[in-house]
Amino acid sequence: MSMRFLHIKRAYVVDPTYTFEVERDVASNISLLNNVYSGEHVHDVCAISEEGEWLMHGRKIEPAVLLQLYSTVFVYIHSPNESYDRAFHMCEAHAQKYVLIYKATDIVLHHAARLEALIKTHALKVKFAHQIHLNMNEHNEDSIPSEVIAGKHIRSVFLPVHVISSSYRTQVPGMHTPKLAHDYDQLVSHLDNMRHSNSDLALRSHIEGDSVFVASLPNTRGEKIYASVPLSAKVIHGSAHFQTSHLPYAIKKEITTVVQDVSKVLFPKTLVVYNLQVHPKRGVFIQSTSPFYYFILHNPDFLFELANTHGIEVAQLFESVL
């Protein structure tokens, strides 16, 4: 069965890095859709100008009529403006179905203080690697050397430590990716390299153990699934390959409890993928979270393996997360 998809992006972006991200996201999404749904499909790309004009093949078009022609509309949010706000309203009013695609953001990092309060209030069984937040704008304005920053905090988080941007672009090679520092010199070097391109950084203690990915899922088979079967990832030739993680029953139960607790209090309406670090003795730690659709956009194997472990058709699972 042939399907029609519309991909909406900004016509002009000043930052070339954003342009790279958008084009890569569009290409990845088209590939994902073609793999999920069999048959030949139509993919059209529409661009929105700074003035709010909708353009296709260089011509102005009427969005209200256009949106009704597609089974699903995808809006790529990388550099939003007022014209984008109007686009959301148009999609809400006229599109059969629309999906907002935004860059992977460590949501937990942005809600760390709130989560700490919730953990105490609700007695949640959730653990995070100890971390310290750094306002790099203030440090840059005061011209505080990276050596001073590293020396001040190195004993608080202990080594090795991850240097993490609070809002990073994971799909741009070499940019804004977490860096692991094993000694003082490495920590200083990472701070030097990241401080001018990130307004906020976090120093997070490294936890030994296996990286396990778990998704909070919507209704499938009539029941609410908060935690999927844990999947571990092996990196082969630069690509992540997911497979069922062979963990003890007690650890799997703890993972389910952690994801259920956090999903209920922080993400009741948002589907996310959890990156958990499983320590053989210290238990389960939440490392980061990412919007579900963006995660599978760049890690499609995760979707297929997830469907396989639950005995669900890939297209059925995909439809449930749109």
Long-range contacts (C-beta under 8 A, 24 or more apart in sequence): 1-37, 1-39, 2-39, 2-40, 2-41, 2-42, 3-33, 3-37, 3-39, 3-41, 3-42, 3-71, 3-72, 4-41, 4-42, 4-44, 4-69, 4-70, 4-71, 5-30, 5-33, 5-41, 5-42, 5-43, 5-44, 5-70, 5-71, 5-72, 5-73, 5-74, 6-44, 6-45, 6-46, 6-66, 6-67, 6-69, 6-70, 6-72, 6-73, 6-74, 7-43, 7-44, 7-45, 7-46, 7-74, 7-76, 8-45, 8-46, 8-47, 8-48, 8-73, 8-74, 8-75, 8-76, 8-87, 8-91, 9-45, 9-46, 9-47, 9-48, 9-76, 9-78, 10-47, 10-48, 10-76, 10-78, 10-79, 10-81, 10-84, 11-47, 11-48, 11-49, 11-50, 11-53, 11-55, 12-49, 12-50, 13-78, 13-79, 15-79, 17-169, 17-172, 17-175, 18-78, 18-79, 20-172, 21-78, 21-103, 21-169, 21-171, 21-172, 22-76, 22-78, 24-171, 25-76, 25-78, 25-101, 25-171, 25-297, 26-76, 28-297, 28-298, 29-74, 29-101, 29-297, 31-300, 32-296, 32-297, 32-300, 32-303, 35-300, 36-303, 36-314, 36-315, 36-318, 37-315, 44-70, 48-83, 48-84, 48-87, 49-83, 50-81, 50-83, 51-83, 52-82, 52-83, 52-86, 63-87, 63-90, 63-94, 64-90, 64-93, 64-94, 67-91, 67-94, 67-95, 67-98, 68-94, 68-95, 68-96, 70-95, 70-96, 71-96, 71-97, 72-96, 72-97, 72-98, 72-99, 72-322, 73-97, 73-98, 73-99, 74-98, 74-99, 74-101, 75-99, 75-100, 75-101, 76-101, 76-102, 77-101, 77-102, 77-103, 78-102, 78-103, 97-322, 99-293, 99-322, 101-293, 101-294, 101-297, 102-291, 102-294, 103-169, 103-170, 103-171, 103-294, 104-168, 104-169, 104-170, 104-171, 104-290, 104-291, 104-294, 104-295, 104-298, 105-167, 105-168, 105-290, 105-291, 106-164, 106-166, 106-167, 106-168, 106-288, 106-289, 106-290, 107-266, 107-267, 107-270, 107-272, 107-289, 107-290, 107-291, 108-262, 108-266, 108-286, 108-288, 108-289, 109-164, 109-166, 109-202, 109-288, 110-166, 110-167, 111-266, 114-266, 115-262, 115-266, 118-265, 118-266, 122-261, 122-265, 124-261, 124-262, 124-265, 125-254, 125-257, 125-258, 125-261, 126-258, 126-261, 126-262, 126-286, 127-258, 127-282, 127-283, 127-284, 127-285, 127-286, 128-285, 128-286, 129-162, 129-204, 129-205, 129-206, 129-207, 129-277, 129-285, 129-287, 130-156, 130-157, 130-204, 130-205, 131-157, 131-164, 131-202, 131-203, 131-204, 131-205, 132-156, 132-157, 132-202, 132-203, 133-166, 133-200, 133-201, 133-202, 134-200, 134-201, 134-202, 134-203, 135-199, 135-200, 136-194, 136-195, 136-196, 136-198, 136-199, 136-200, 136-201, 137-199, 139-195, 140-195, 140-196, 146-188, 146-191, 146-192, 146-195, 147-188, 149-191, 150-184, 150-187, 150-188, 150-191, 151-184, 153-203, 154-184, 154-187, 156-203, 157-203, 157-204, 157-205, 158-205, 159-183, 159-184, 159-187, 159-206, 160-206, 161-187, 161-203, 161-204, 161-205, 161-206, 162-202, 162-203, 162-204, 162-205, 162-206, 163-187, 163-190, 163-191, 163-194, 163-201, 163-202, 163-203, 164-201, 164-202, 164-203, 164-204, 164-288, 165-194, 165-198, 165-200, 165-201, 165-202, 166-198, 166-199, 166-200, 166-201, 166-202, 167-198, 167-200, 168-198, 170-290, 170-298, 171-298, 180-206, 204-287, 207-277, 207-279, 207-282, 207-285, 207-287, 208-279, 209-277, 209-278, 209-279, 209-280, 209-282, 209-285, 210-245, 210-247, 210-277, 210-278, 211-275, 211-276, 211-277, 211-278, 211-287, 212-245, 212-247, 212-255, 212-275, 212-276, 212-277, 212-278, 213-242, 213-273, 213-274, 213-275, 213-276, 213-302, 214-255, 214-259, 214-273, 214-274, 214-276, 215-271, 215-272, 215-273, 215-274, 215-292, 215-302, 215-306, 216-259, 216-263, 216-267, 216-271, 216-272, 216-274, 216-292, 217-271, 217-317, 217-320, 217-321, 218-271, 218-320, 218-321, 219-320, 220-310, 220-312, 220-316, 220-317, 220-320, 221-312, 225-310, 226-256, 226-259, 226-260, 226-263, 226-264, 227-255, 227-256, 227-259, 227-260, 228-306, 228-309, 228-310, 229-306, 229-309, 229-310, 230-255, 230-276, 231-302, 231-305, 231-306, 231-309, 239-301, 240-299, 240-301, 240-302, 241-301, 242-299, 242-301, 242-302, 242-305, 242-306, 243-305, 244-305, 244-309, 247-278, 251-278, 251-283, 251-284, 254-283, 254-284, 255-284, 258-284, 258-286, 262-286, 271-321, 273-302, 292-321, 293-321, 293-322, 296-321
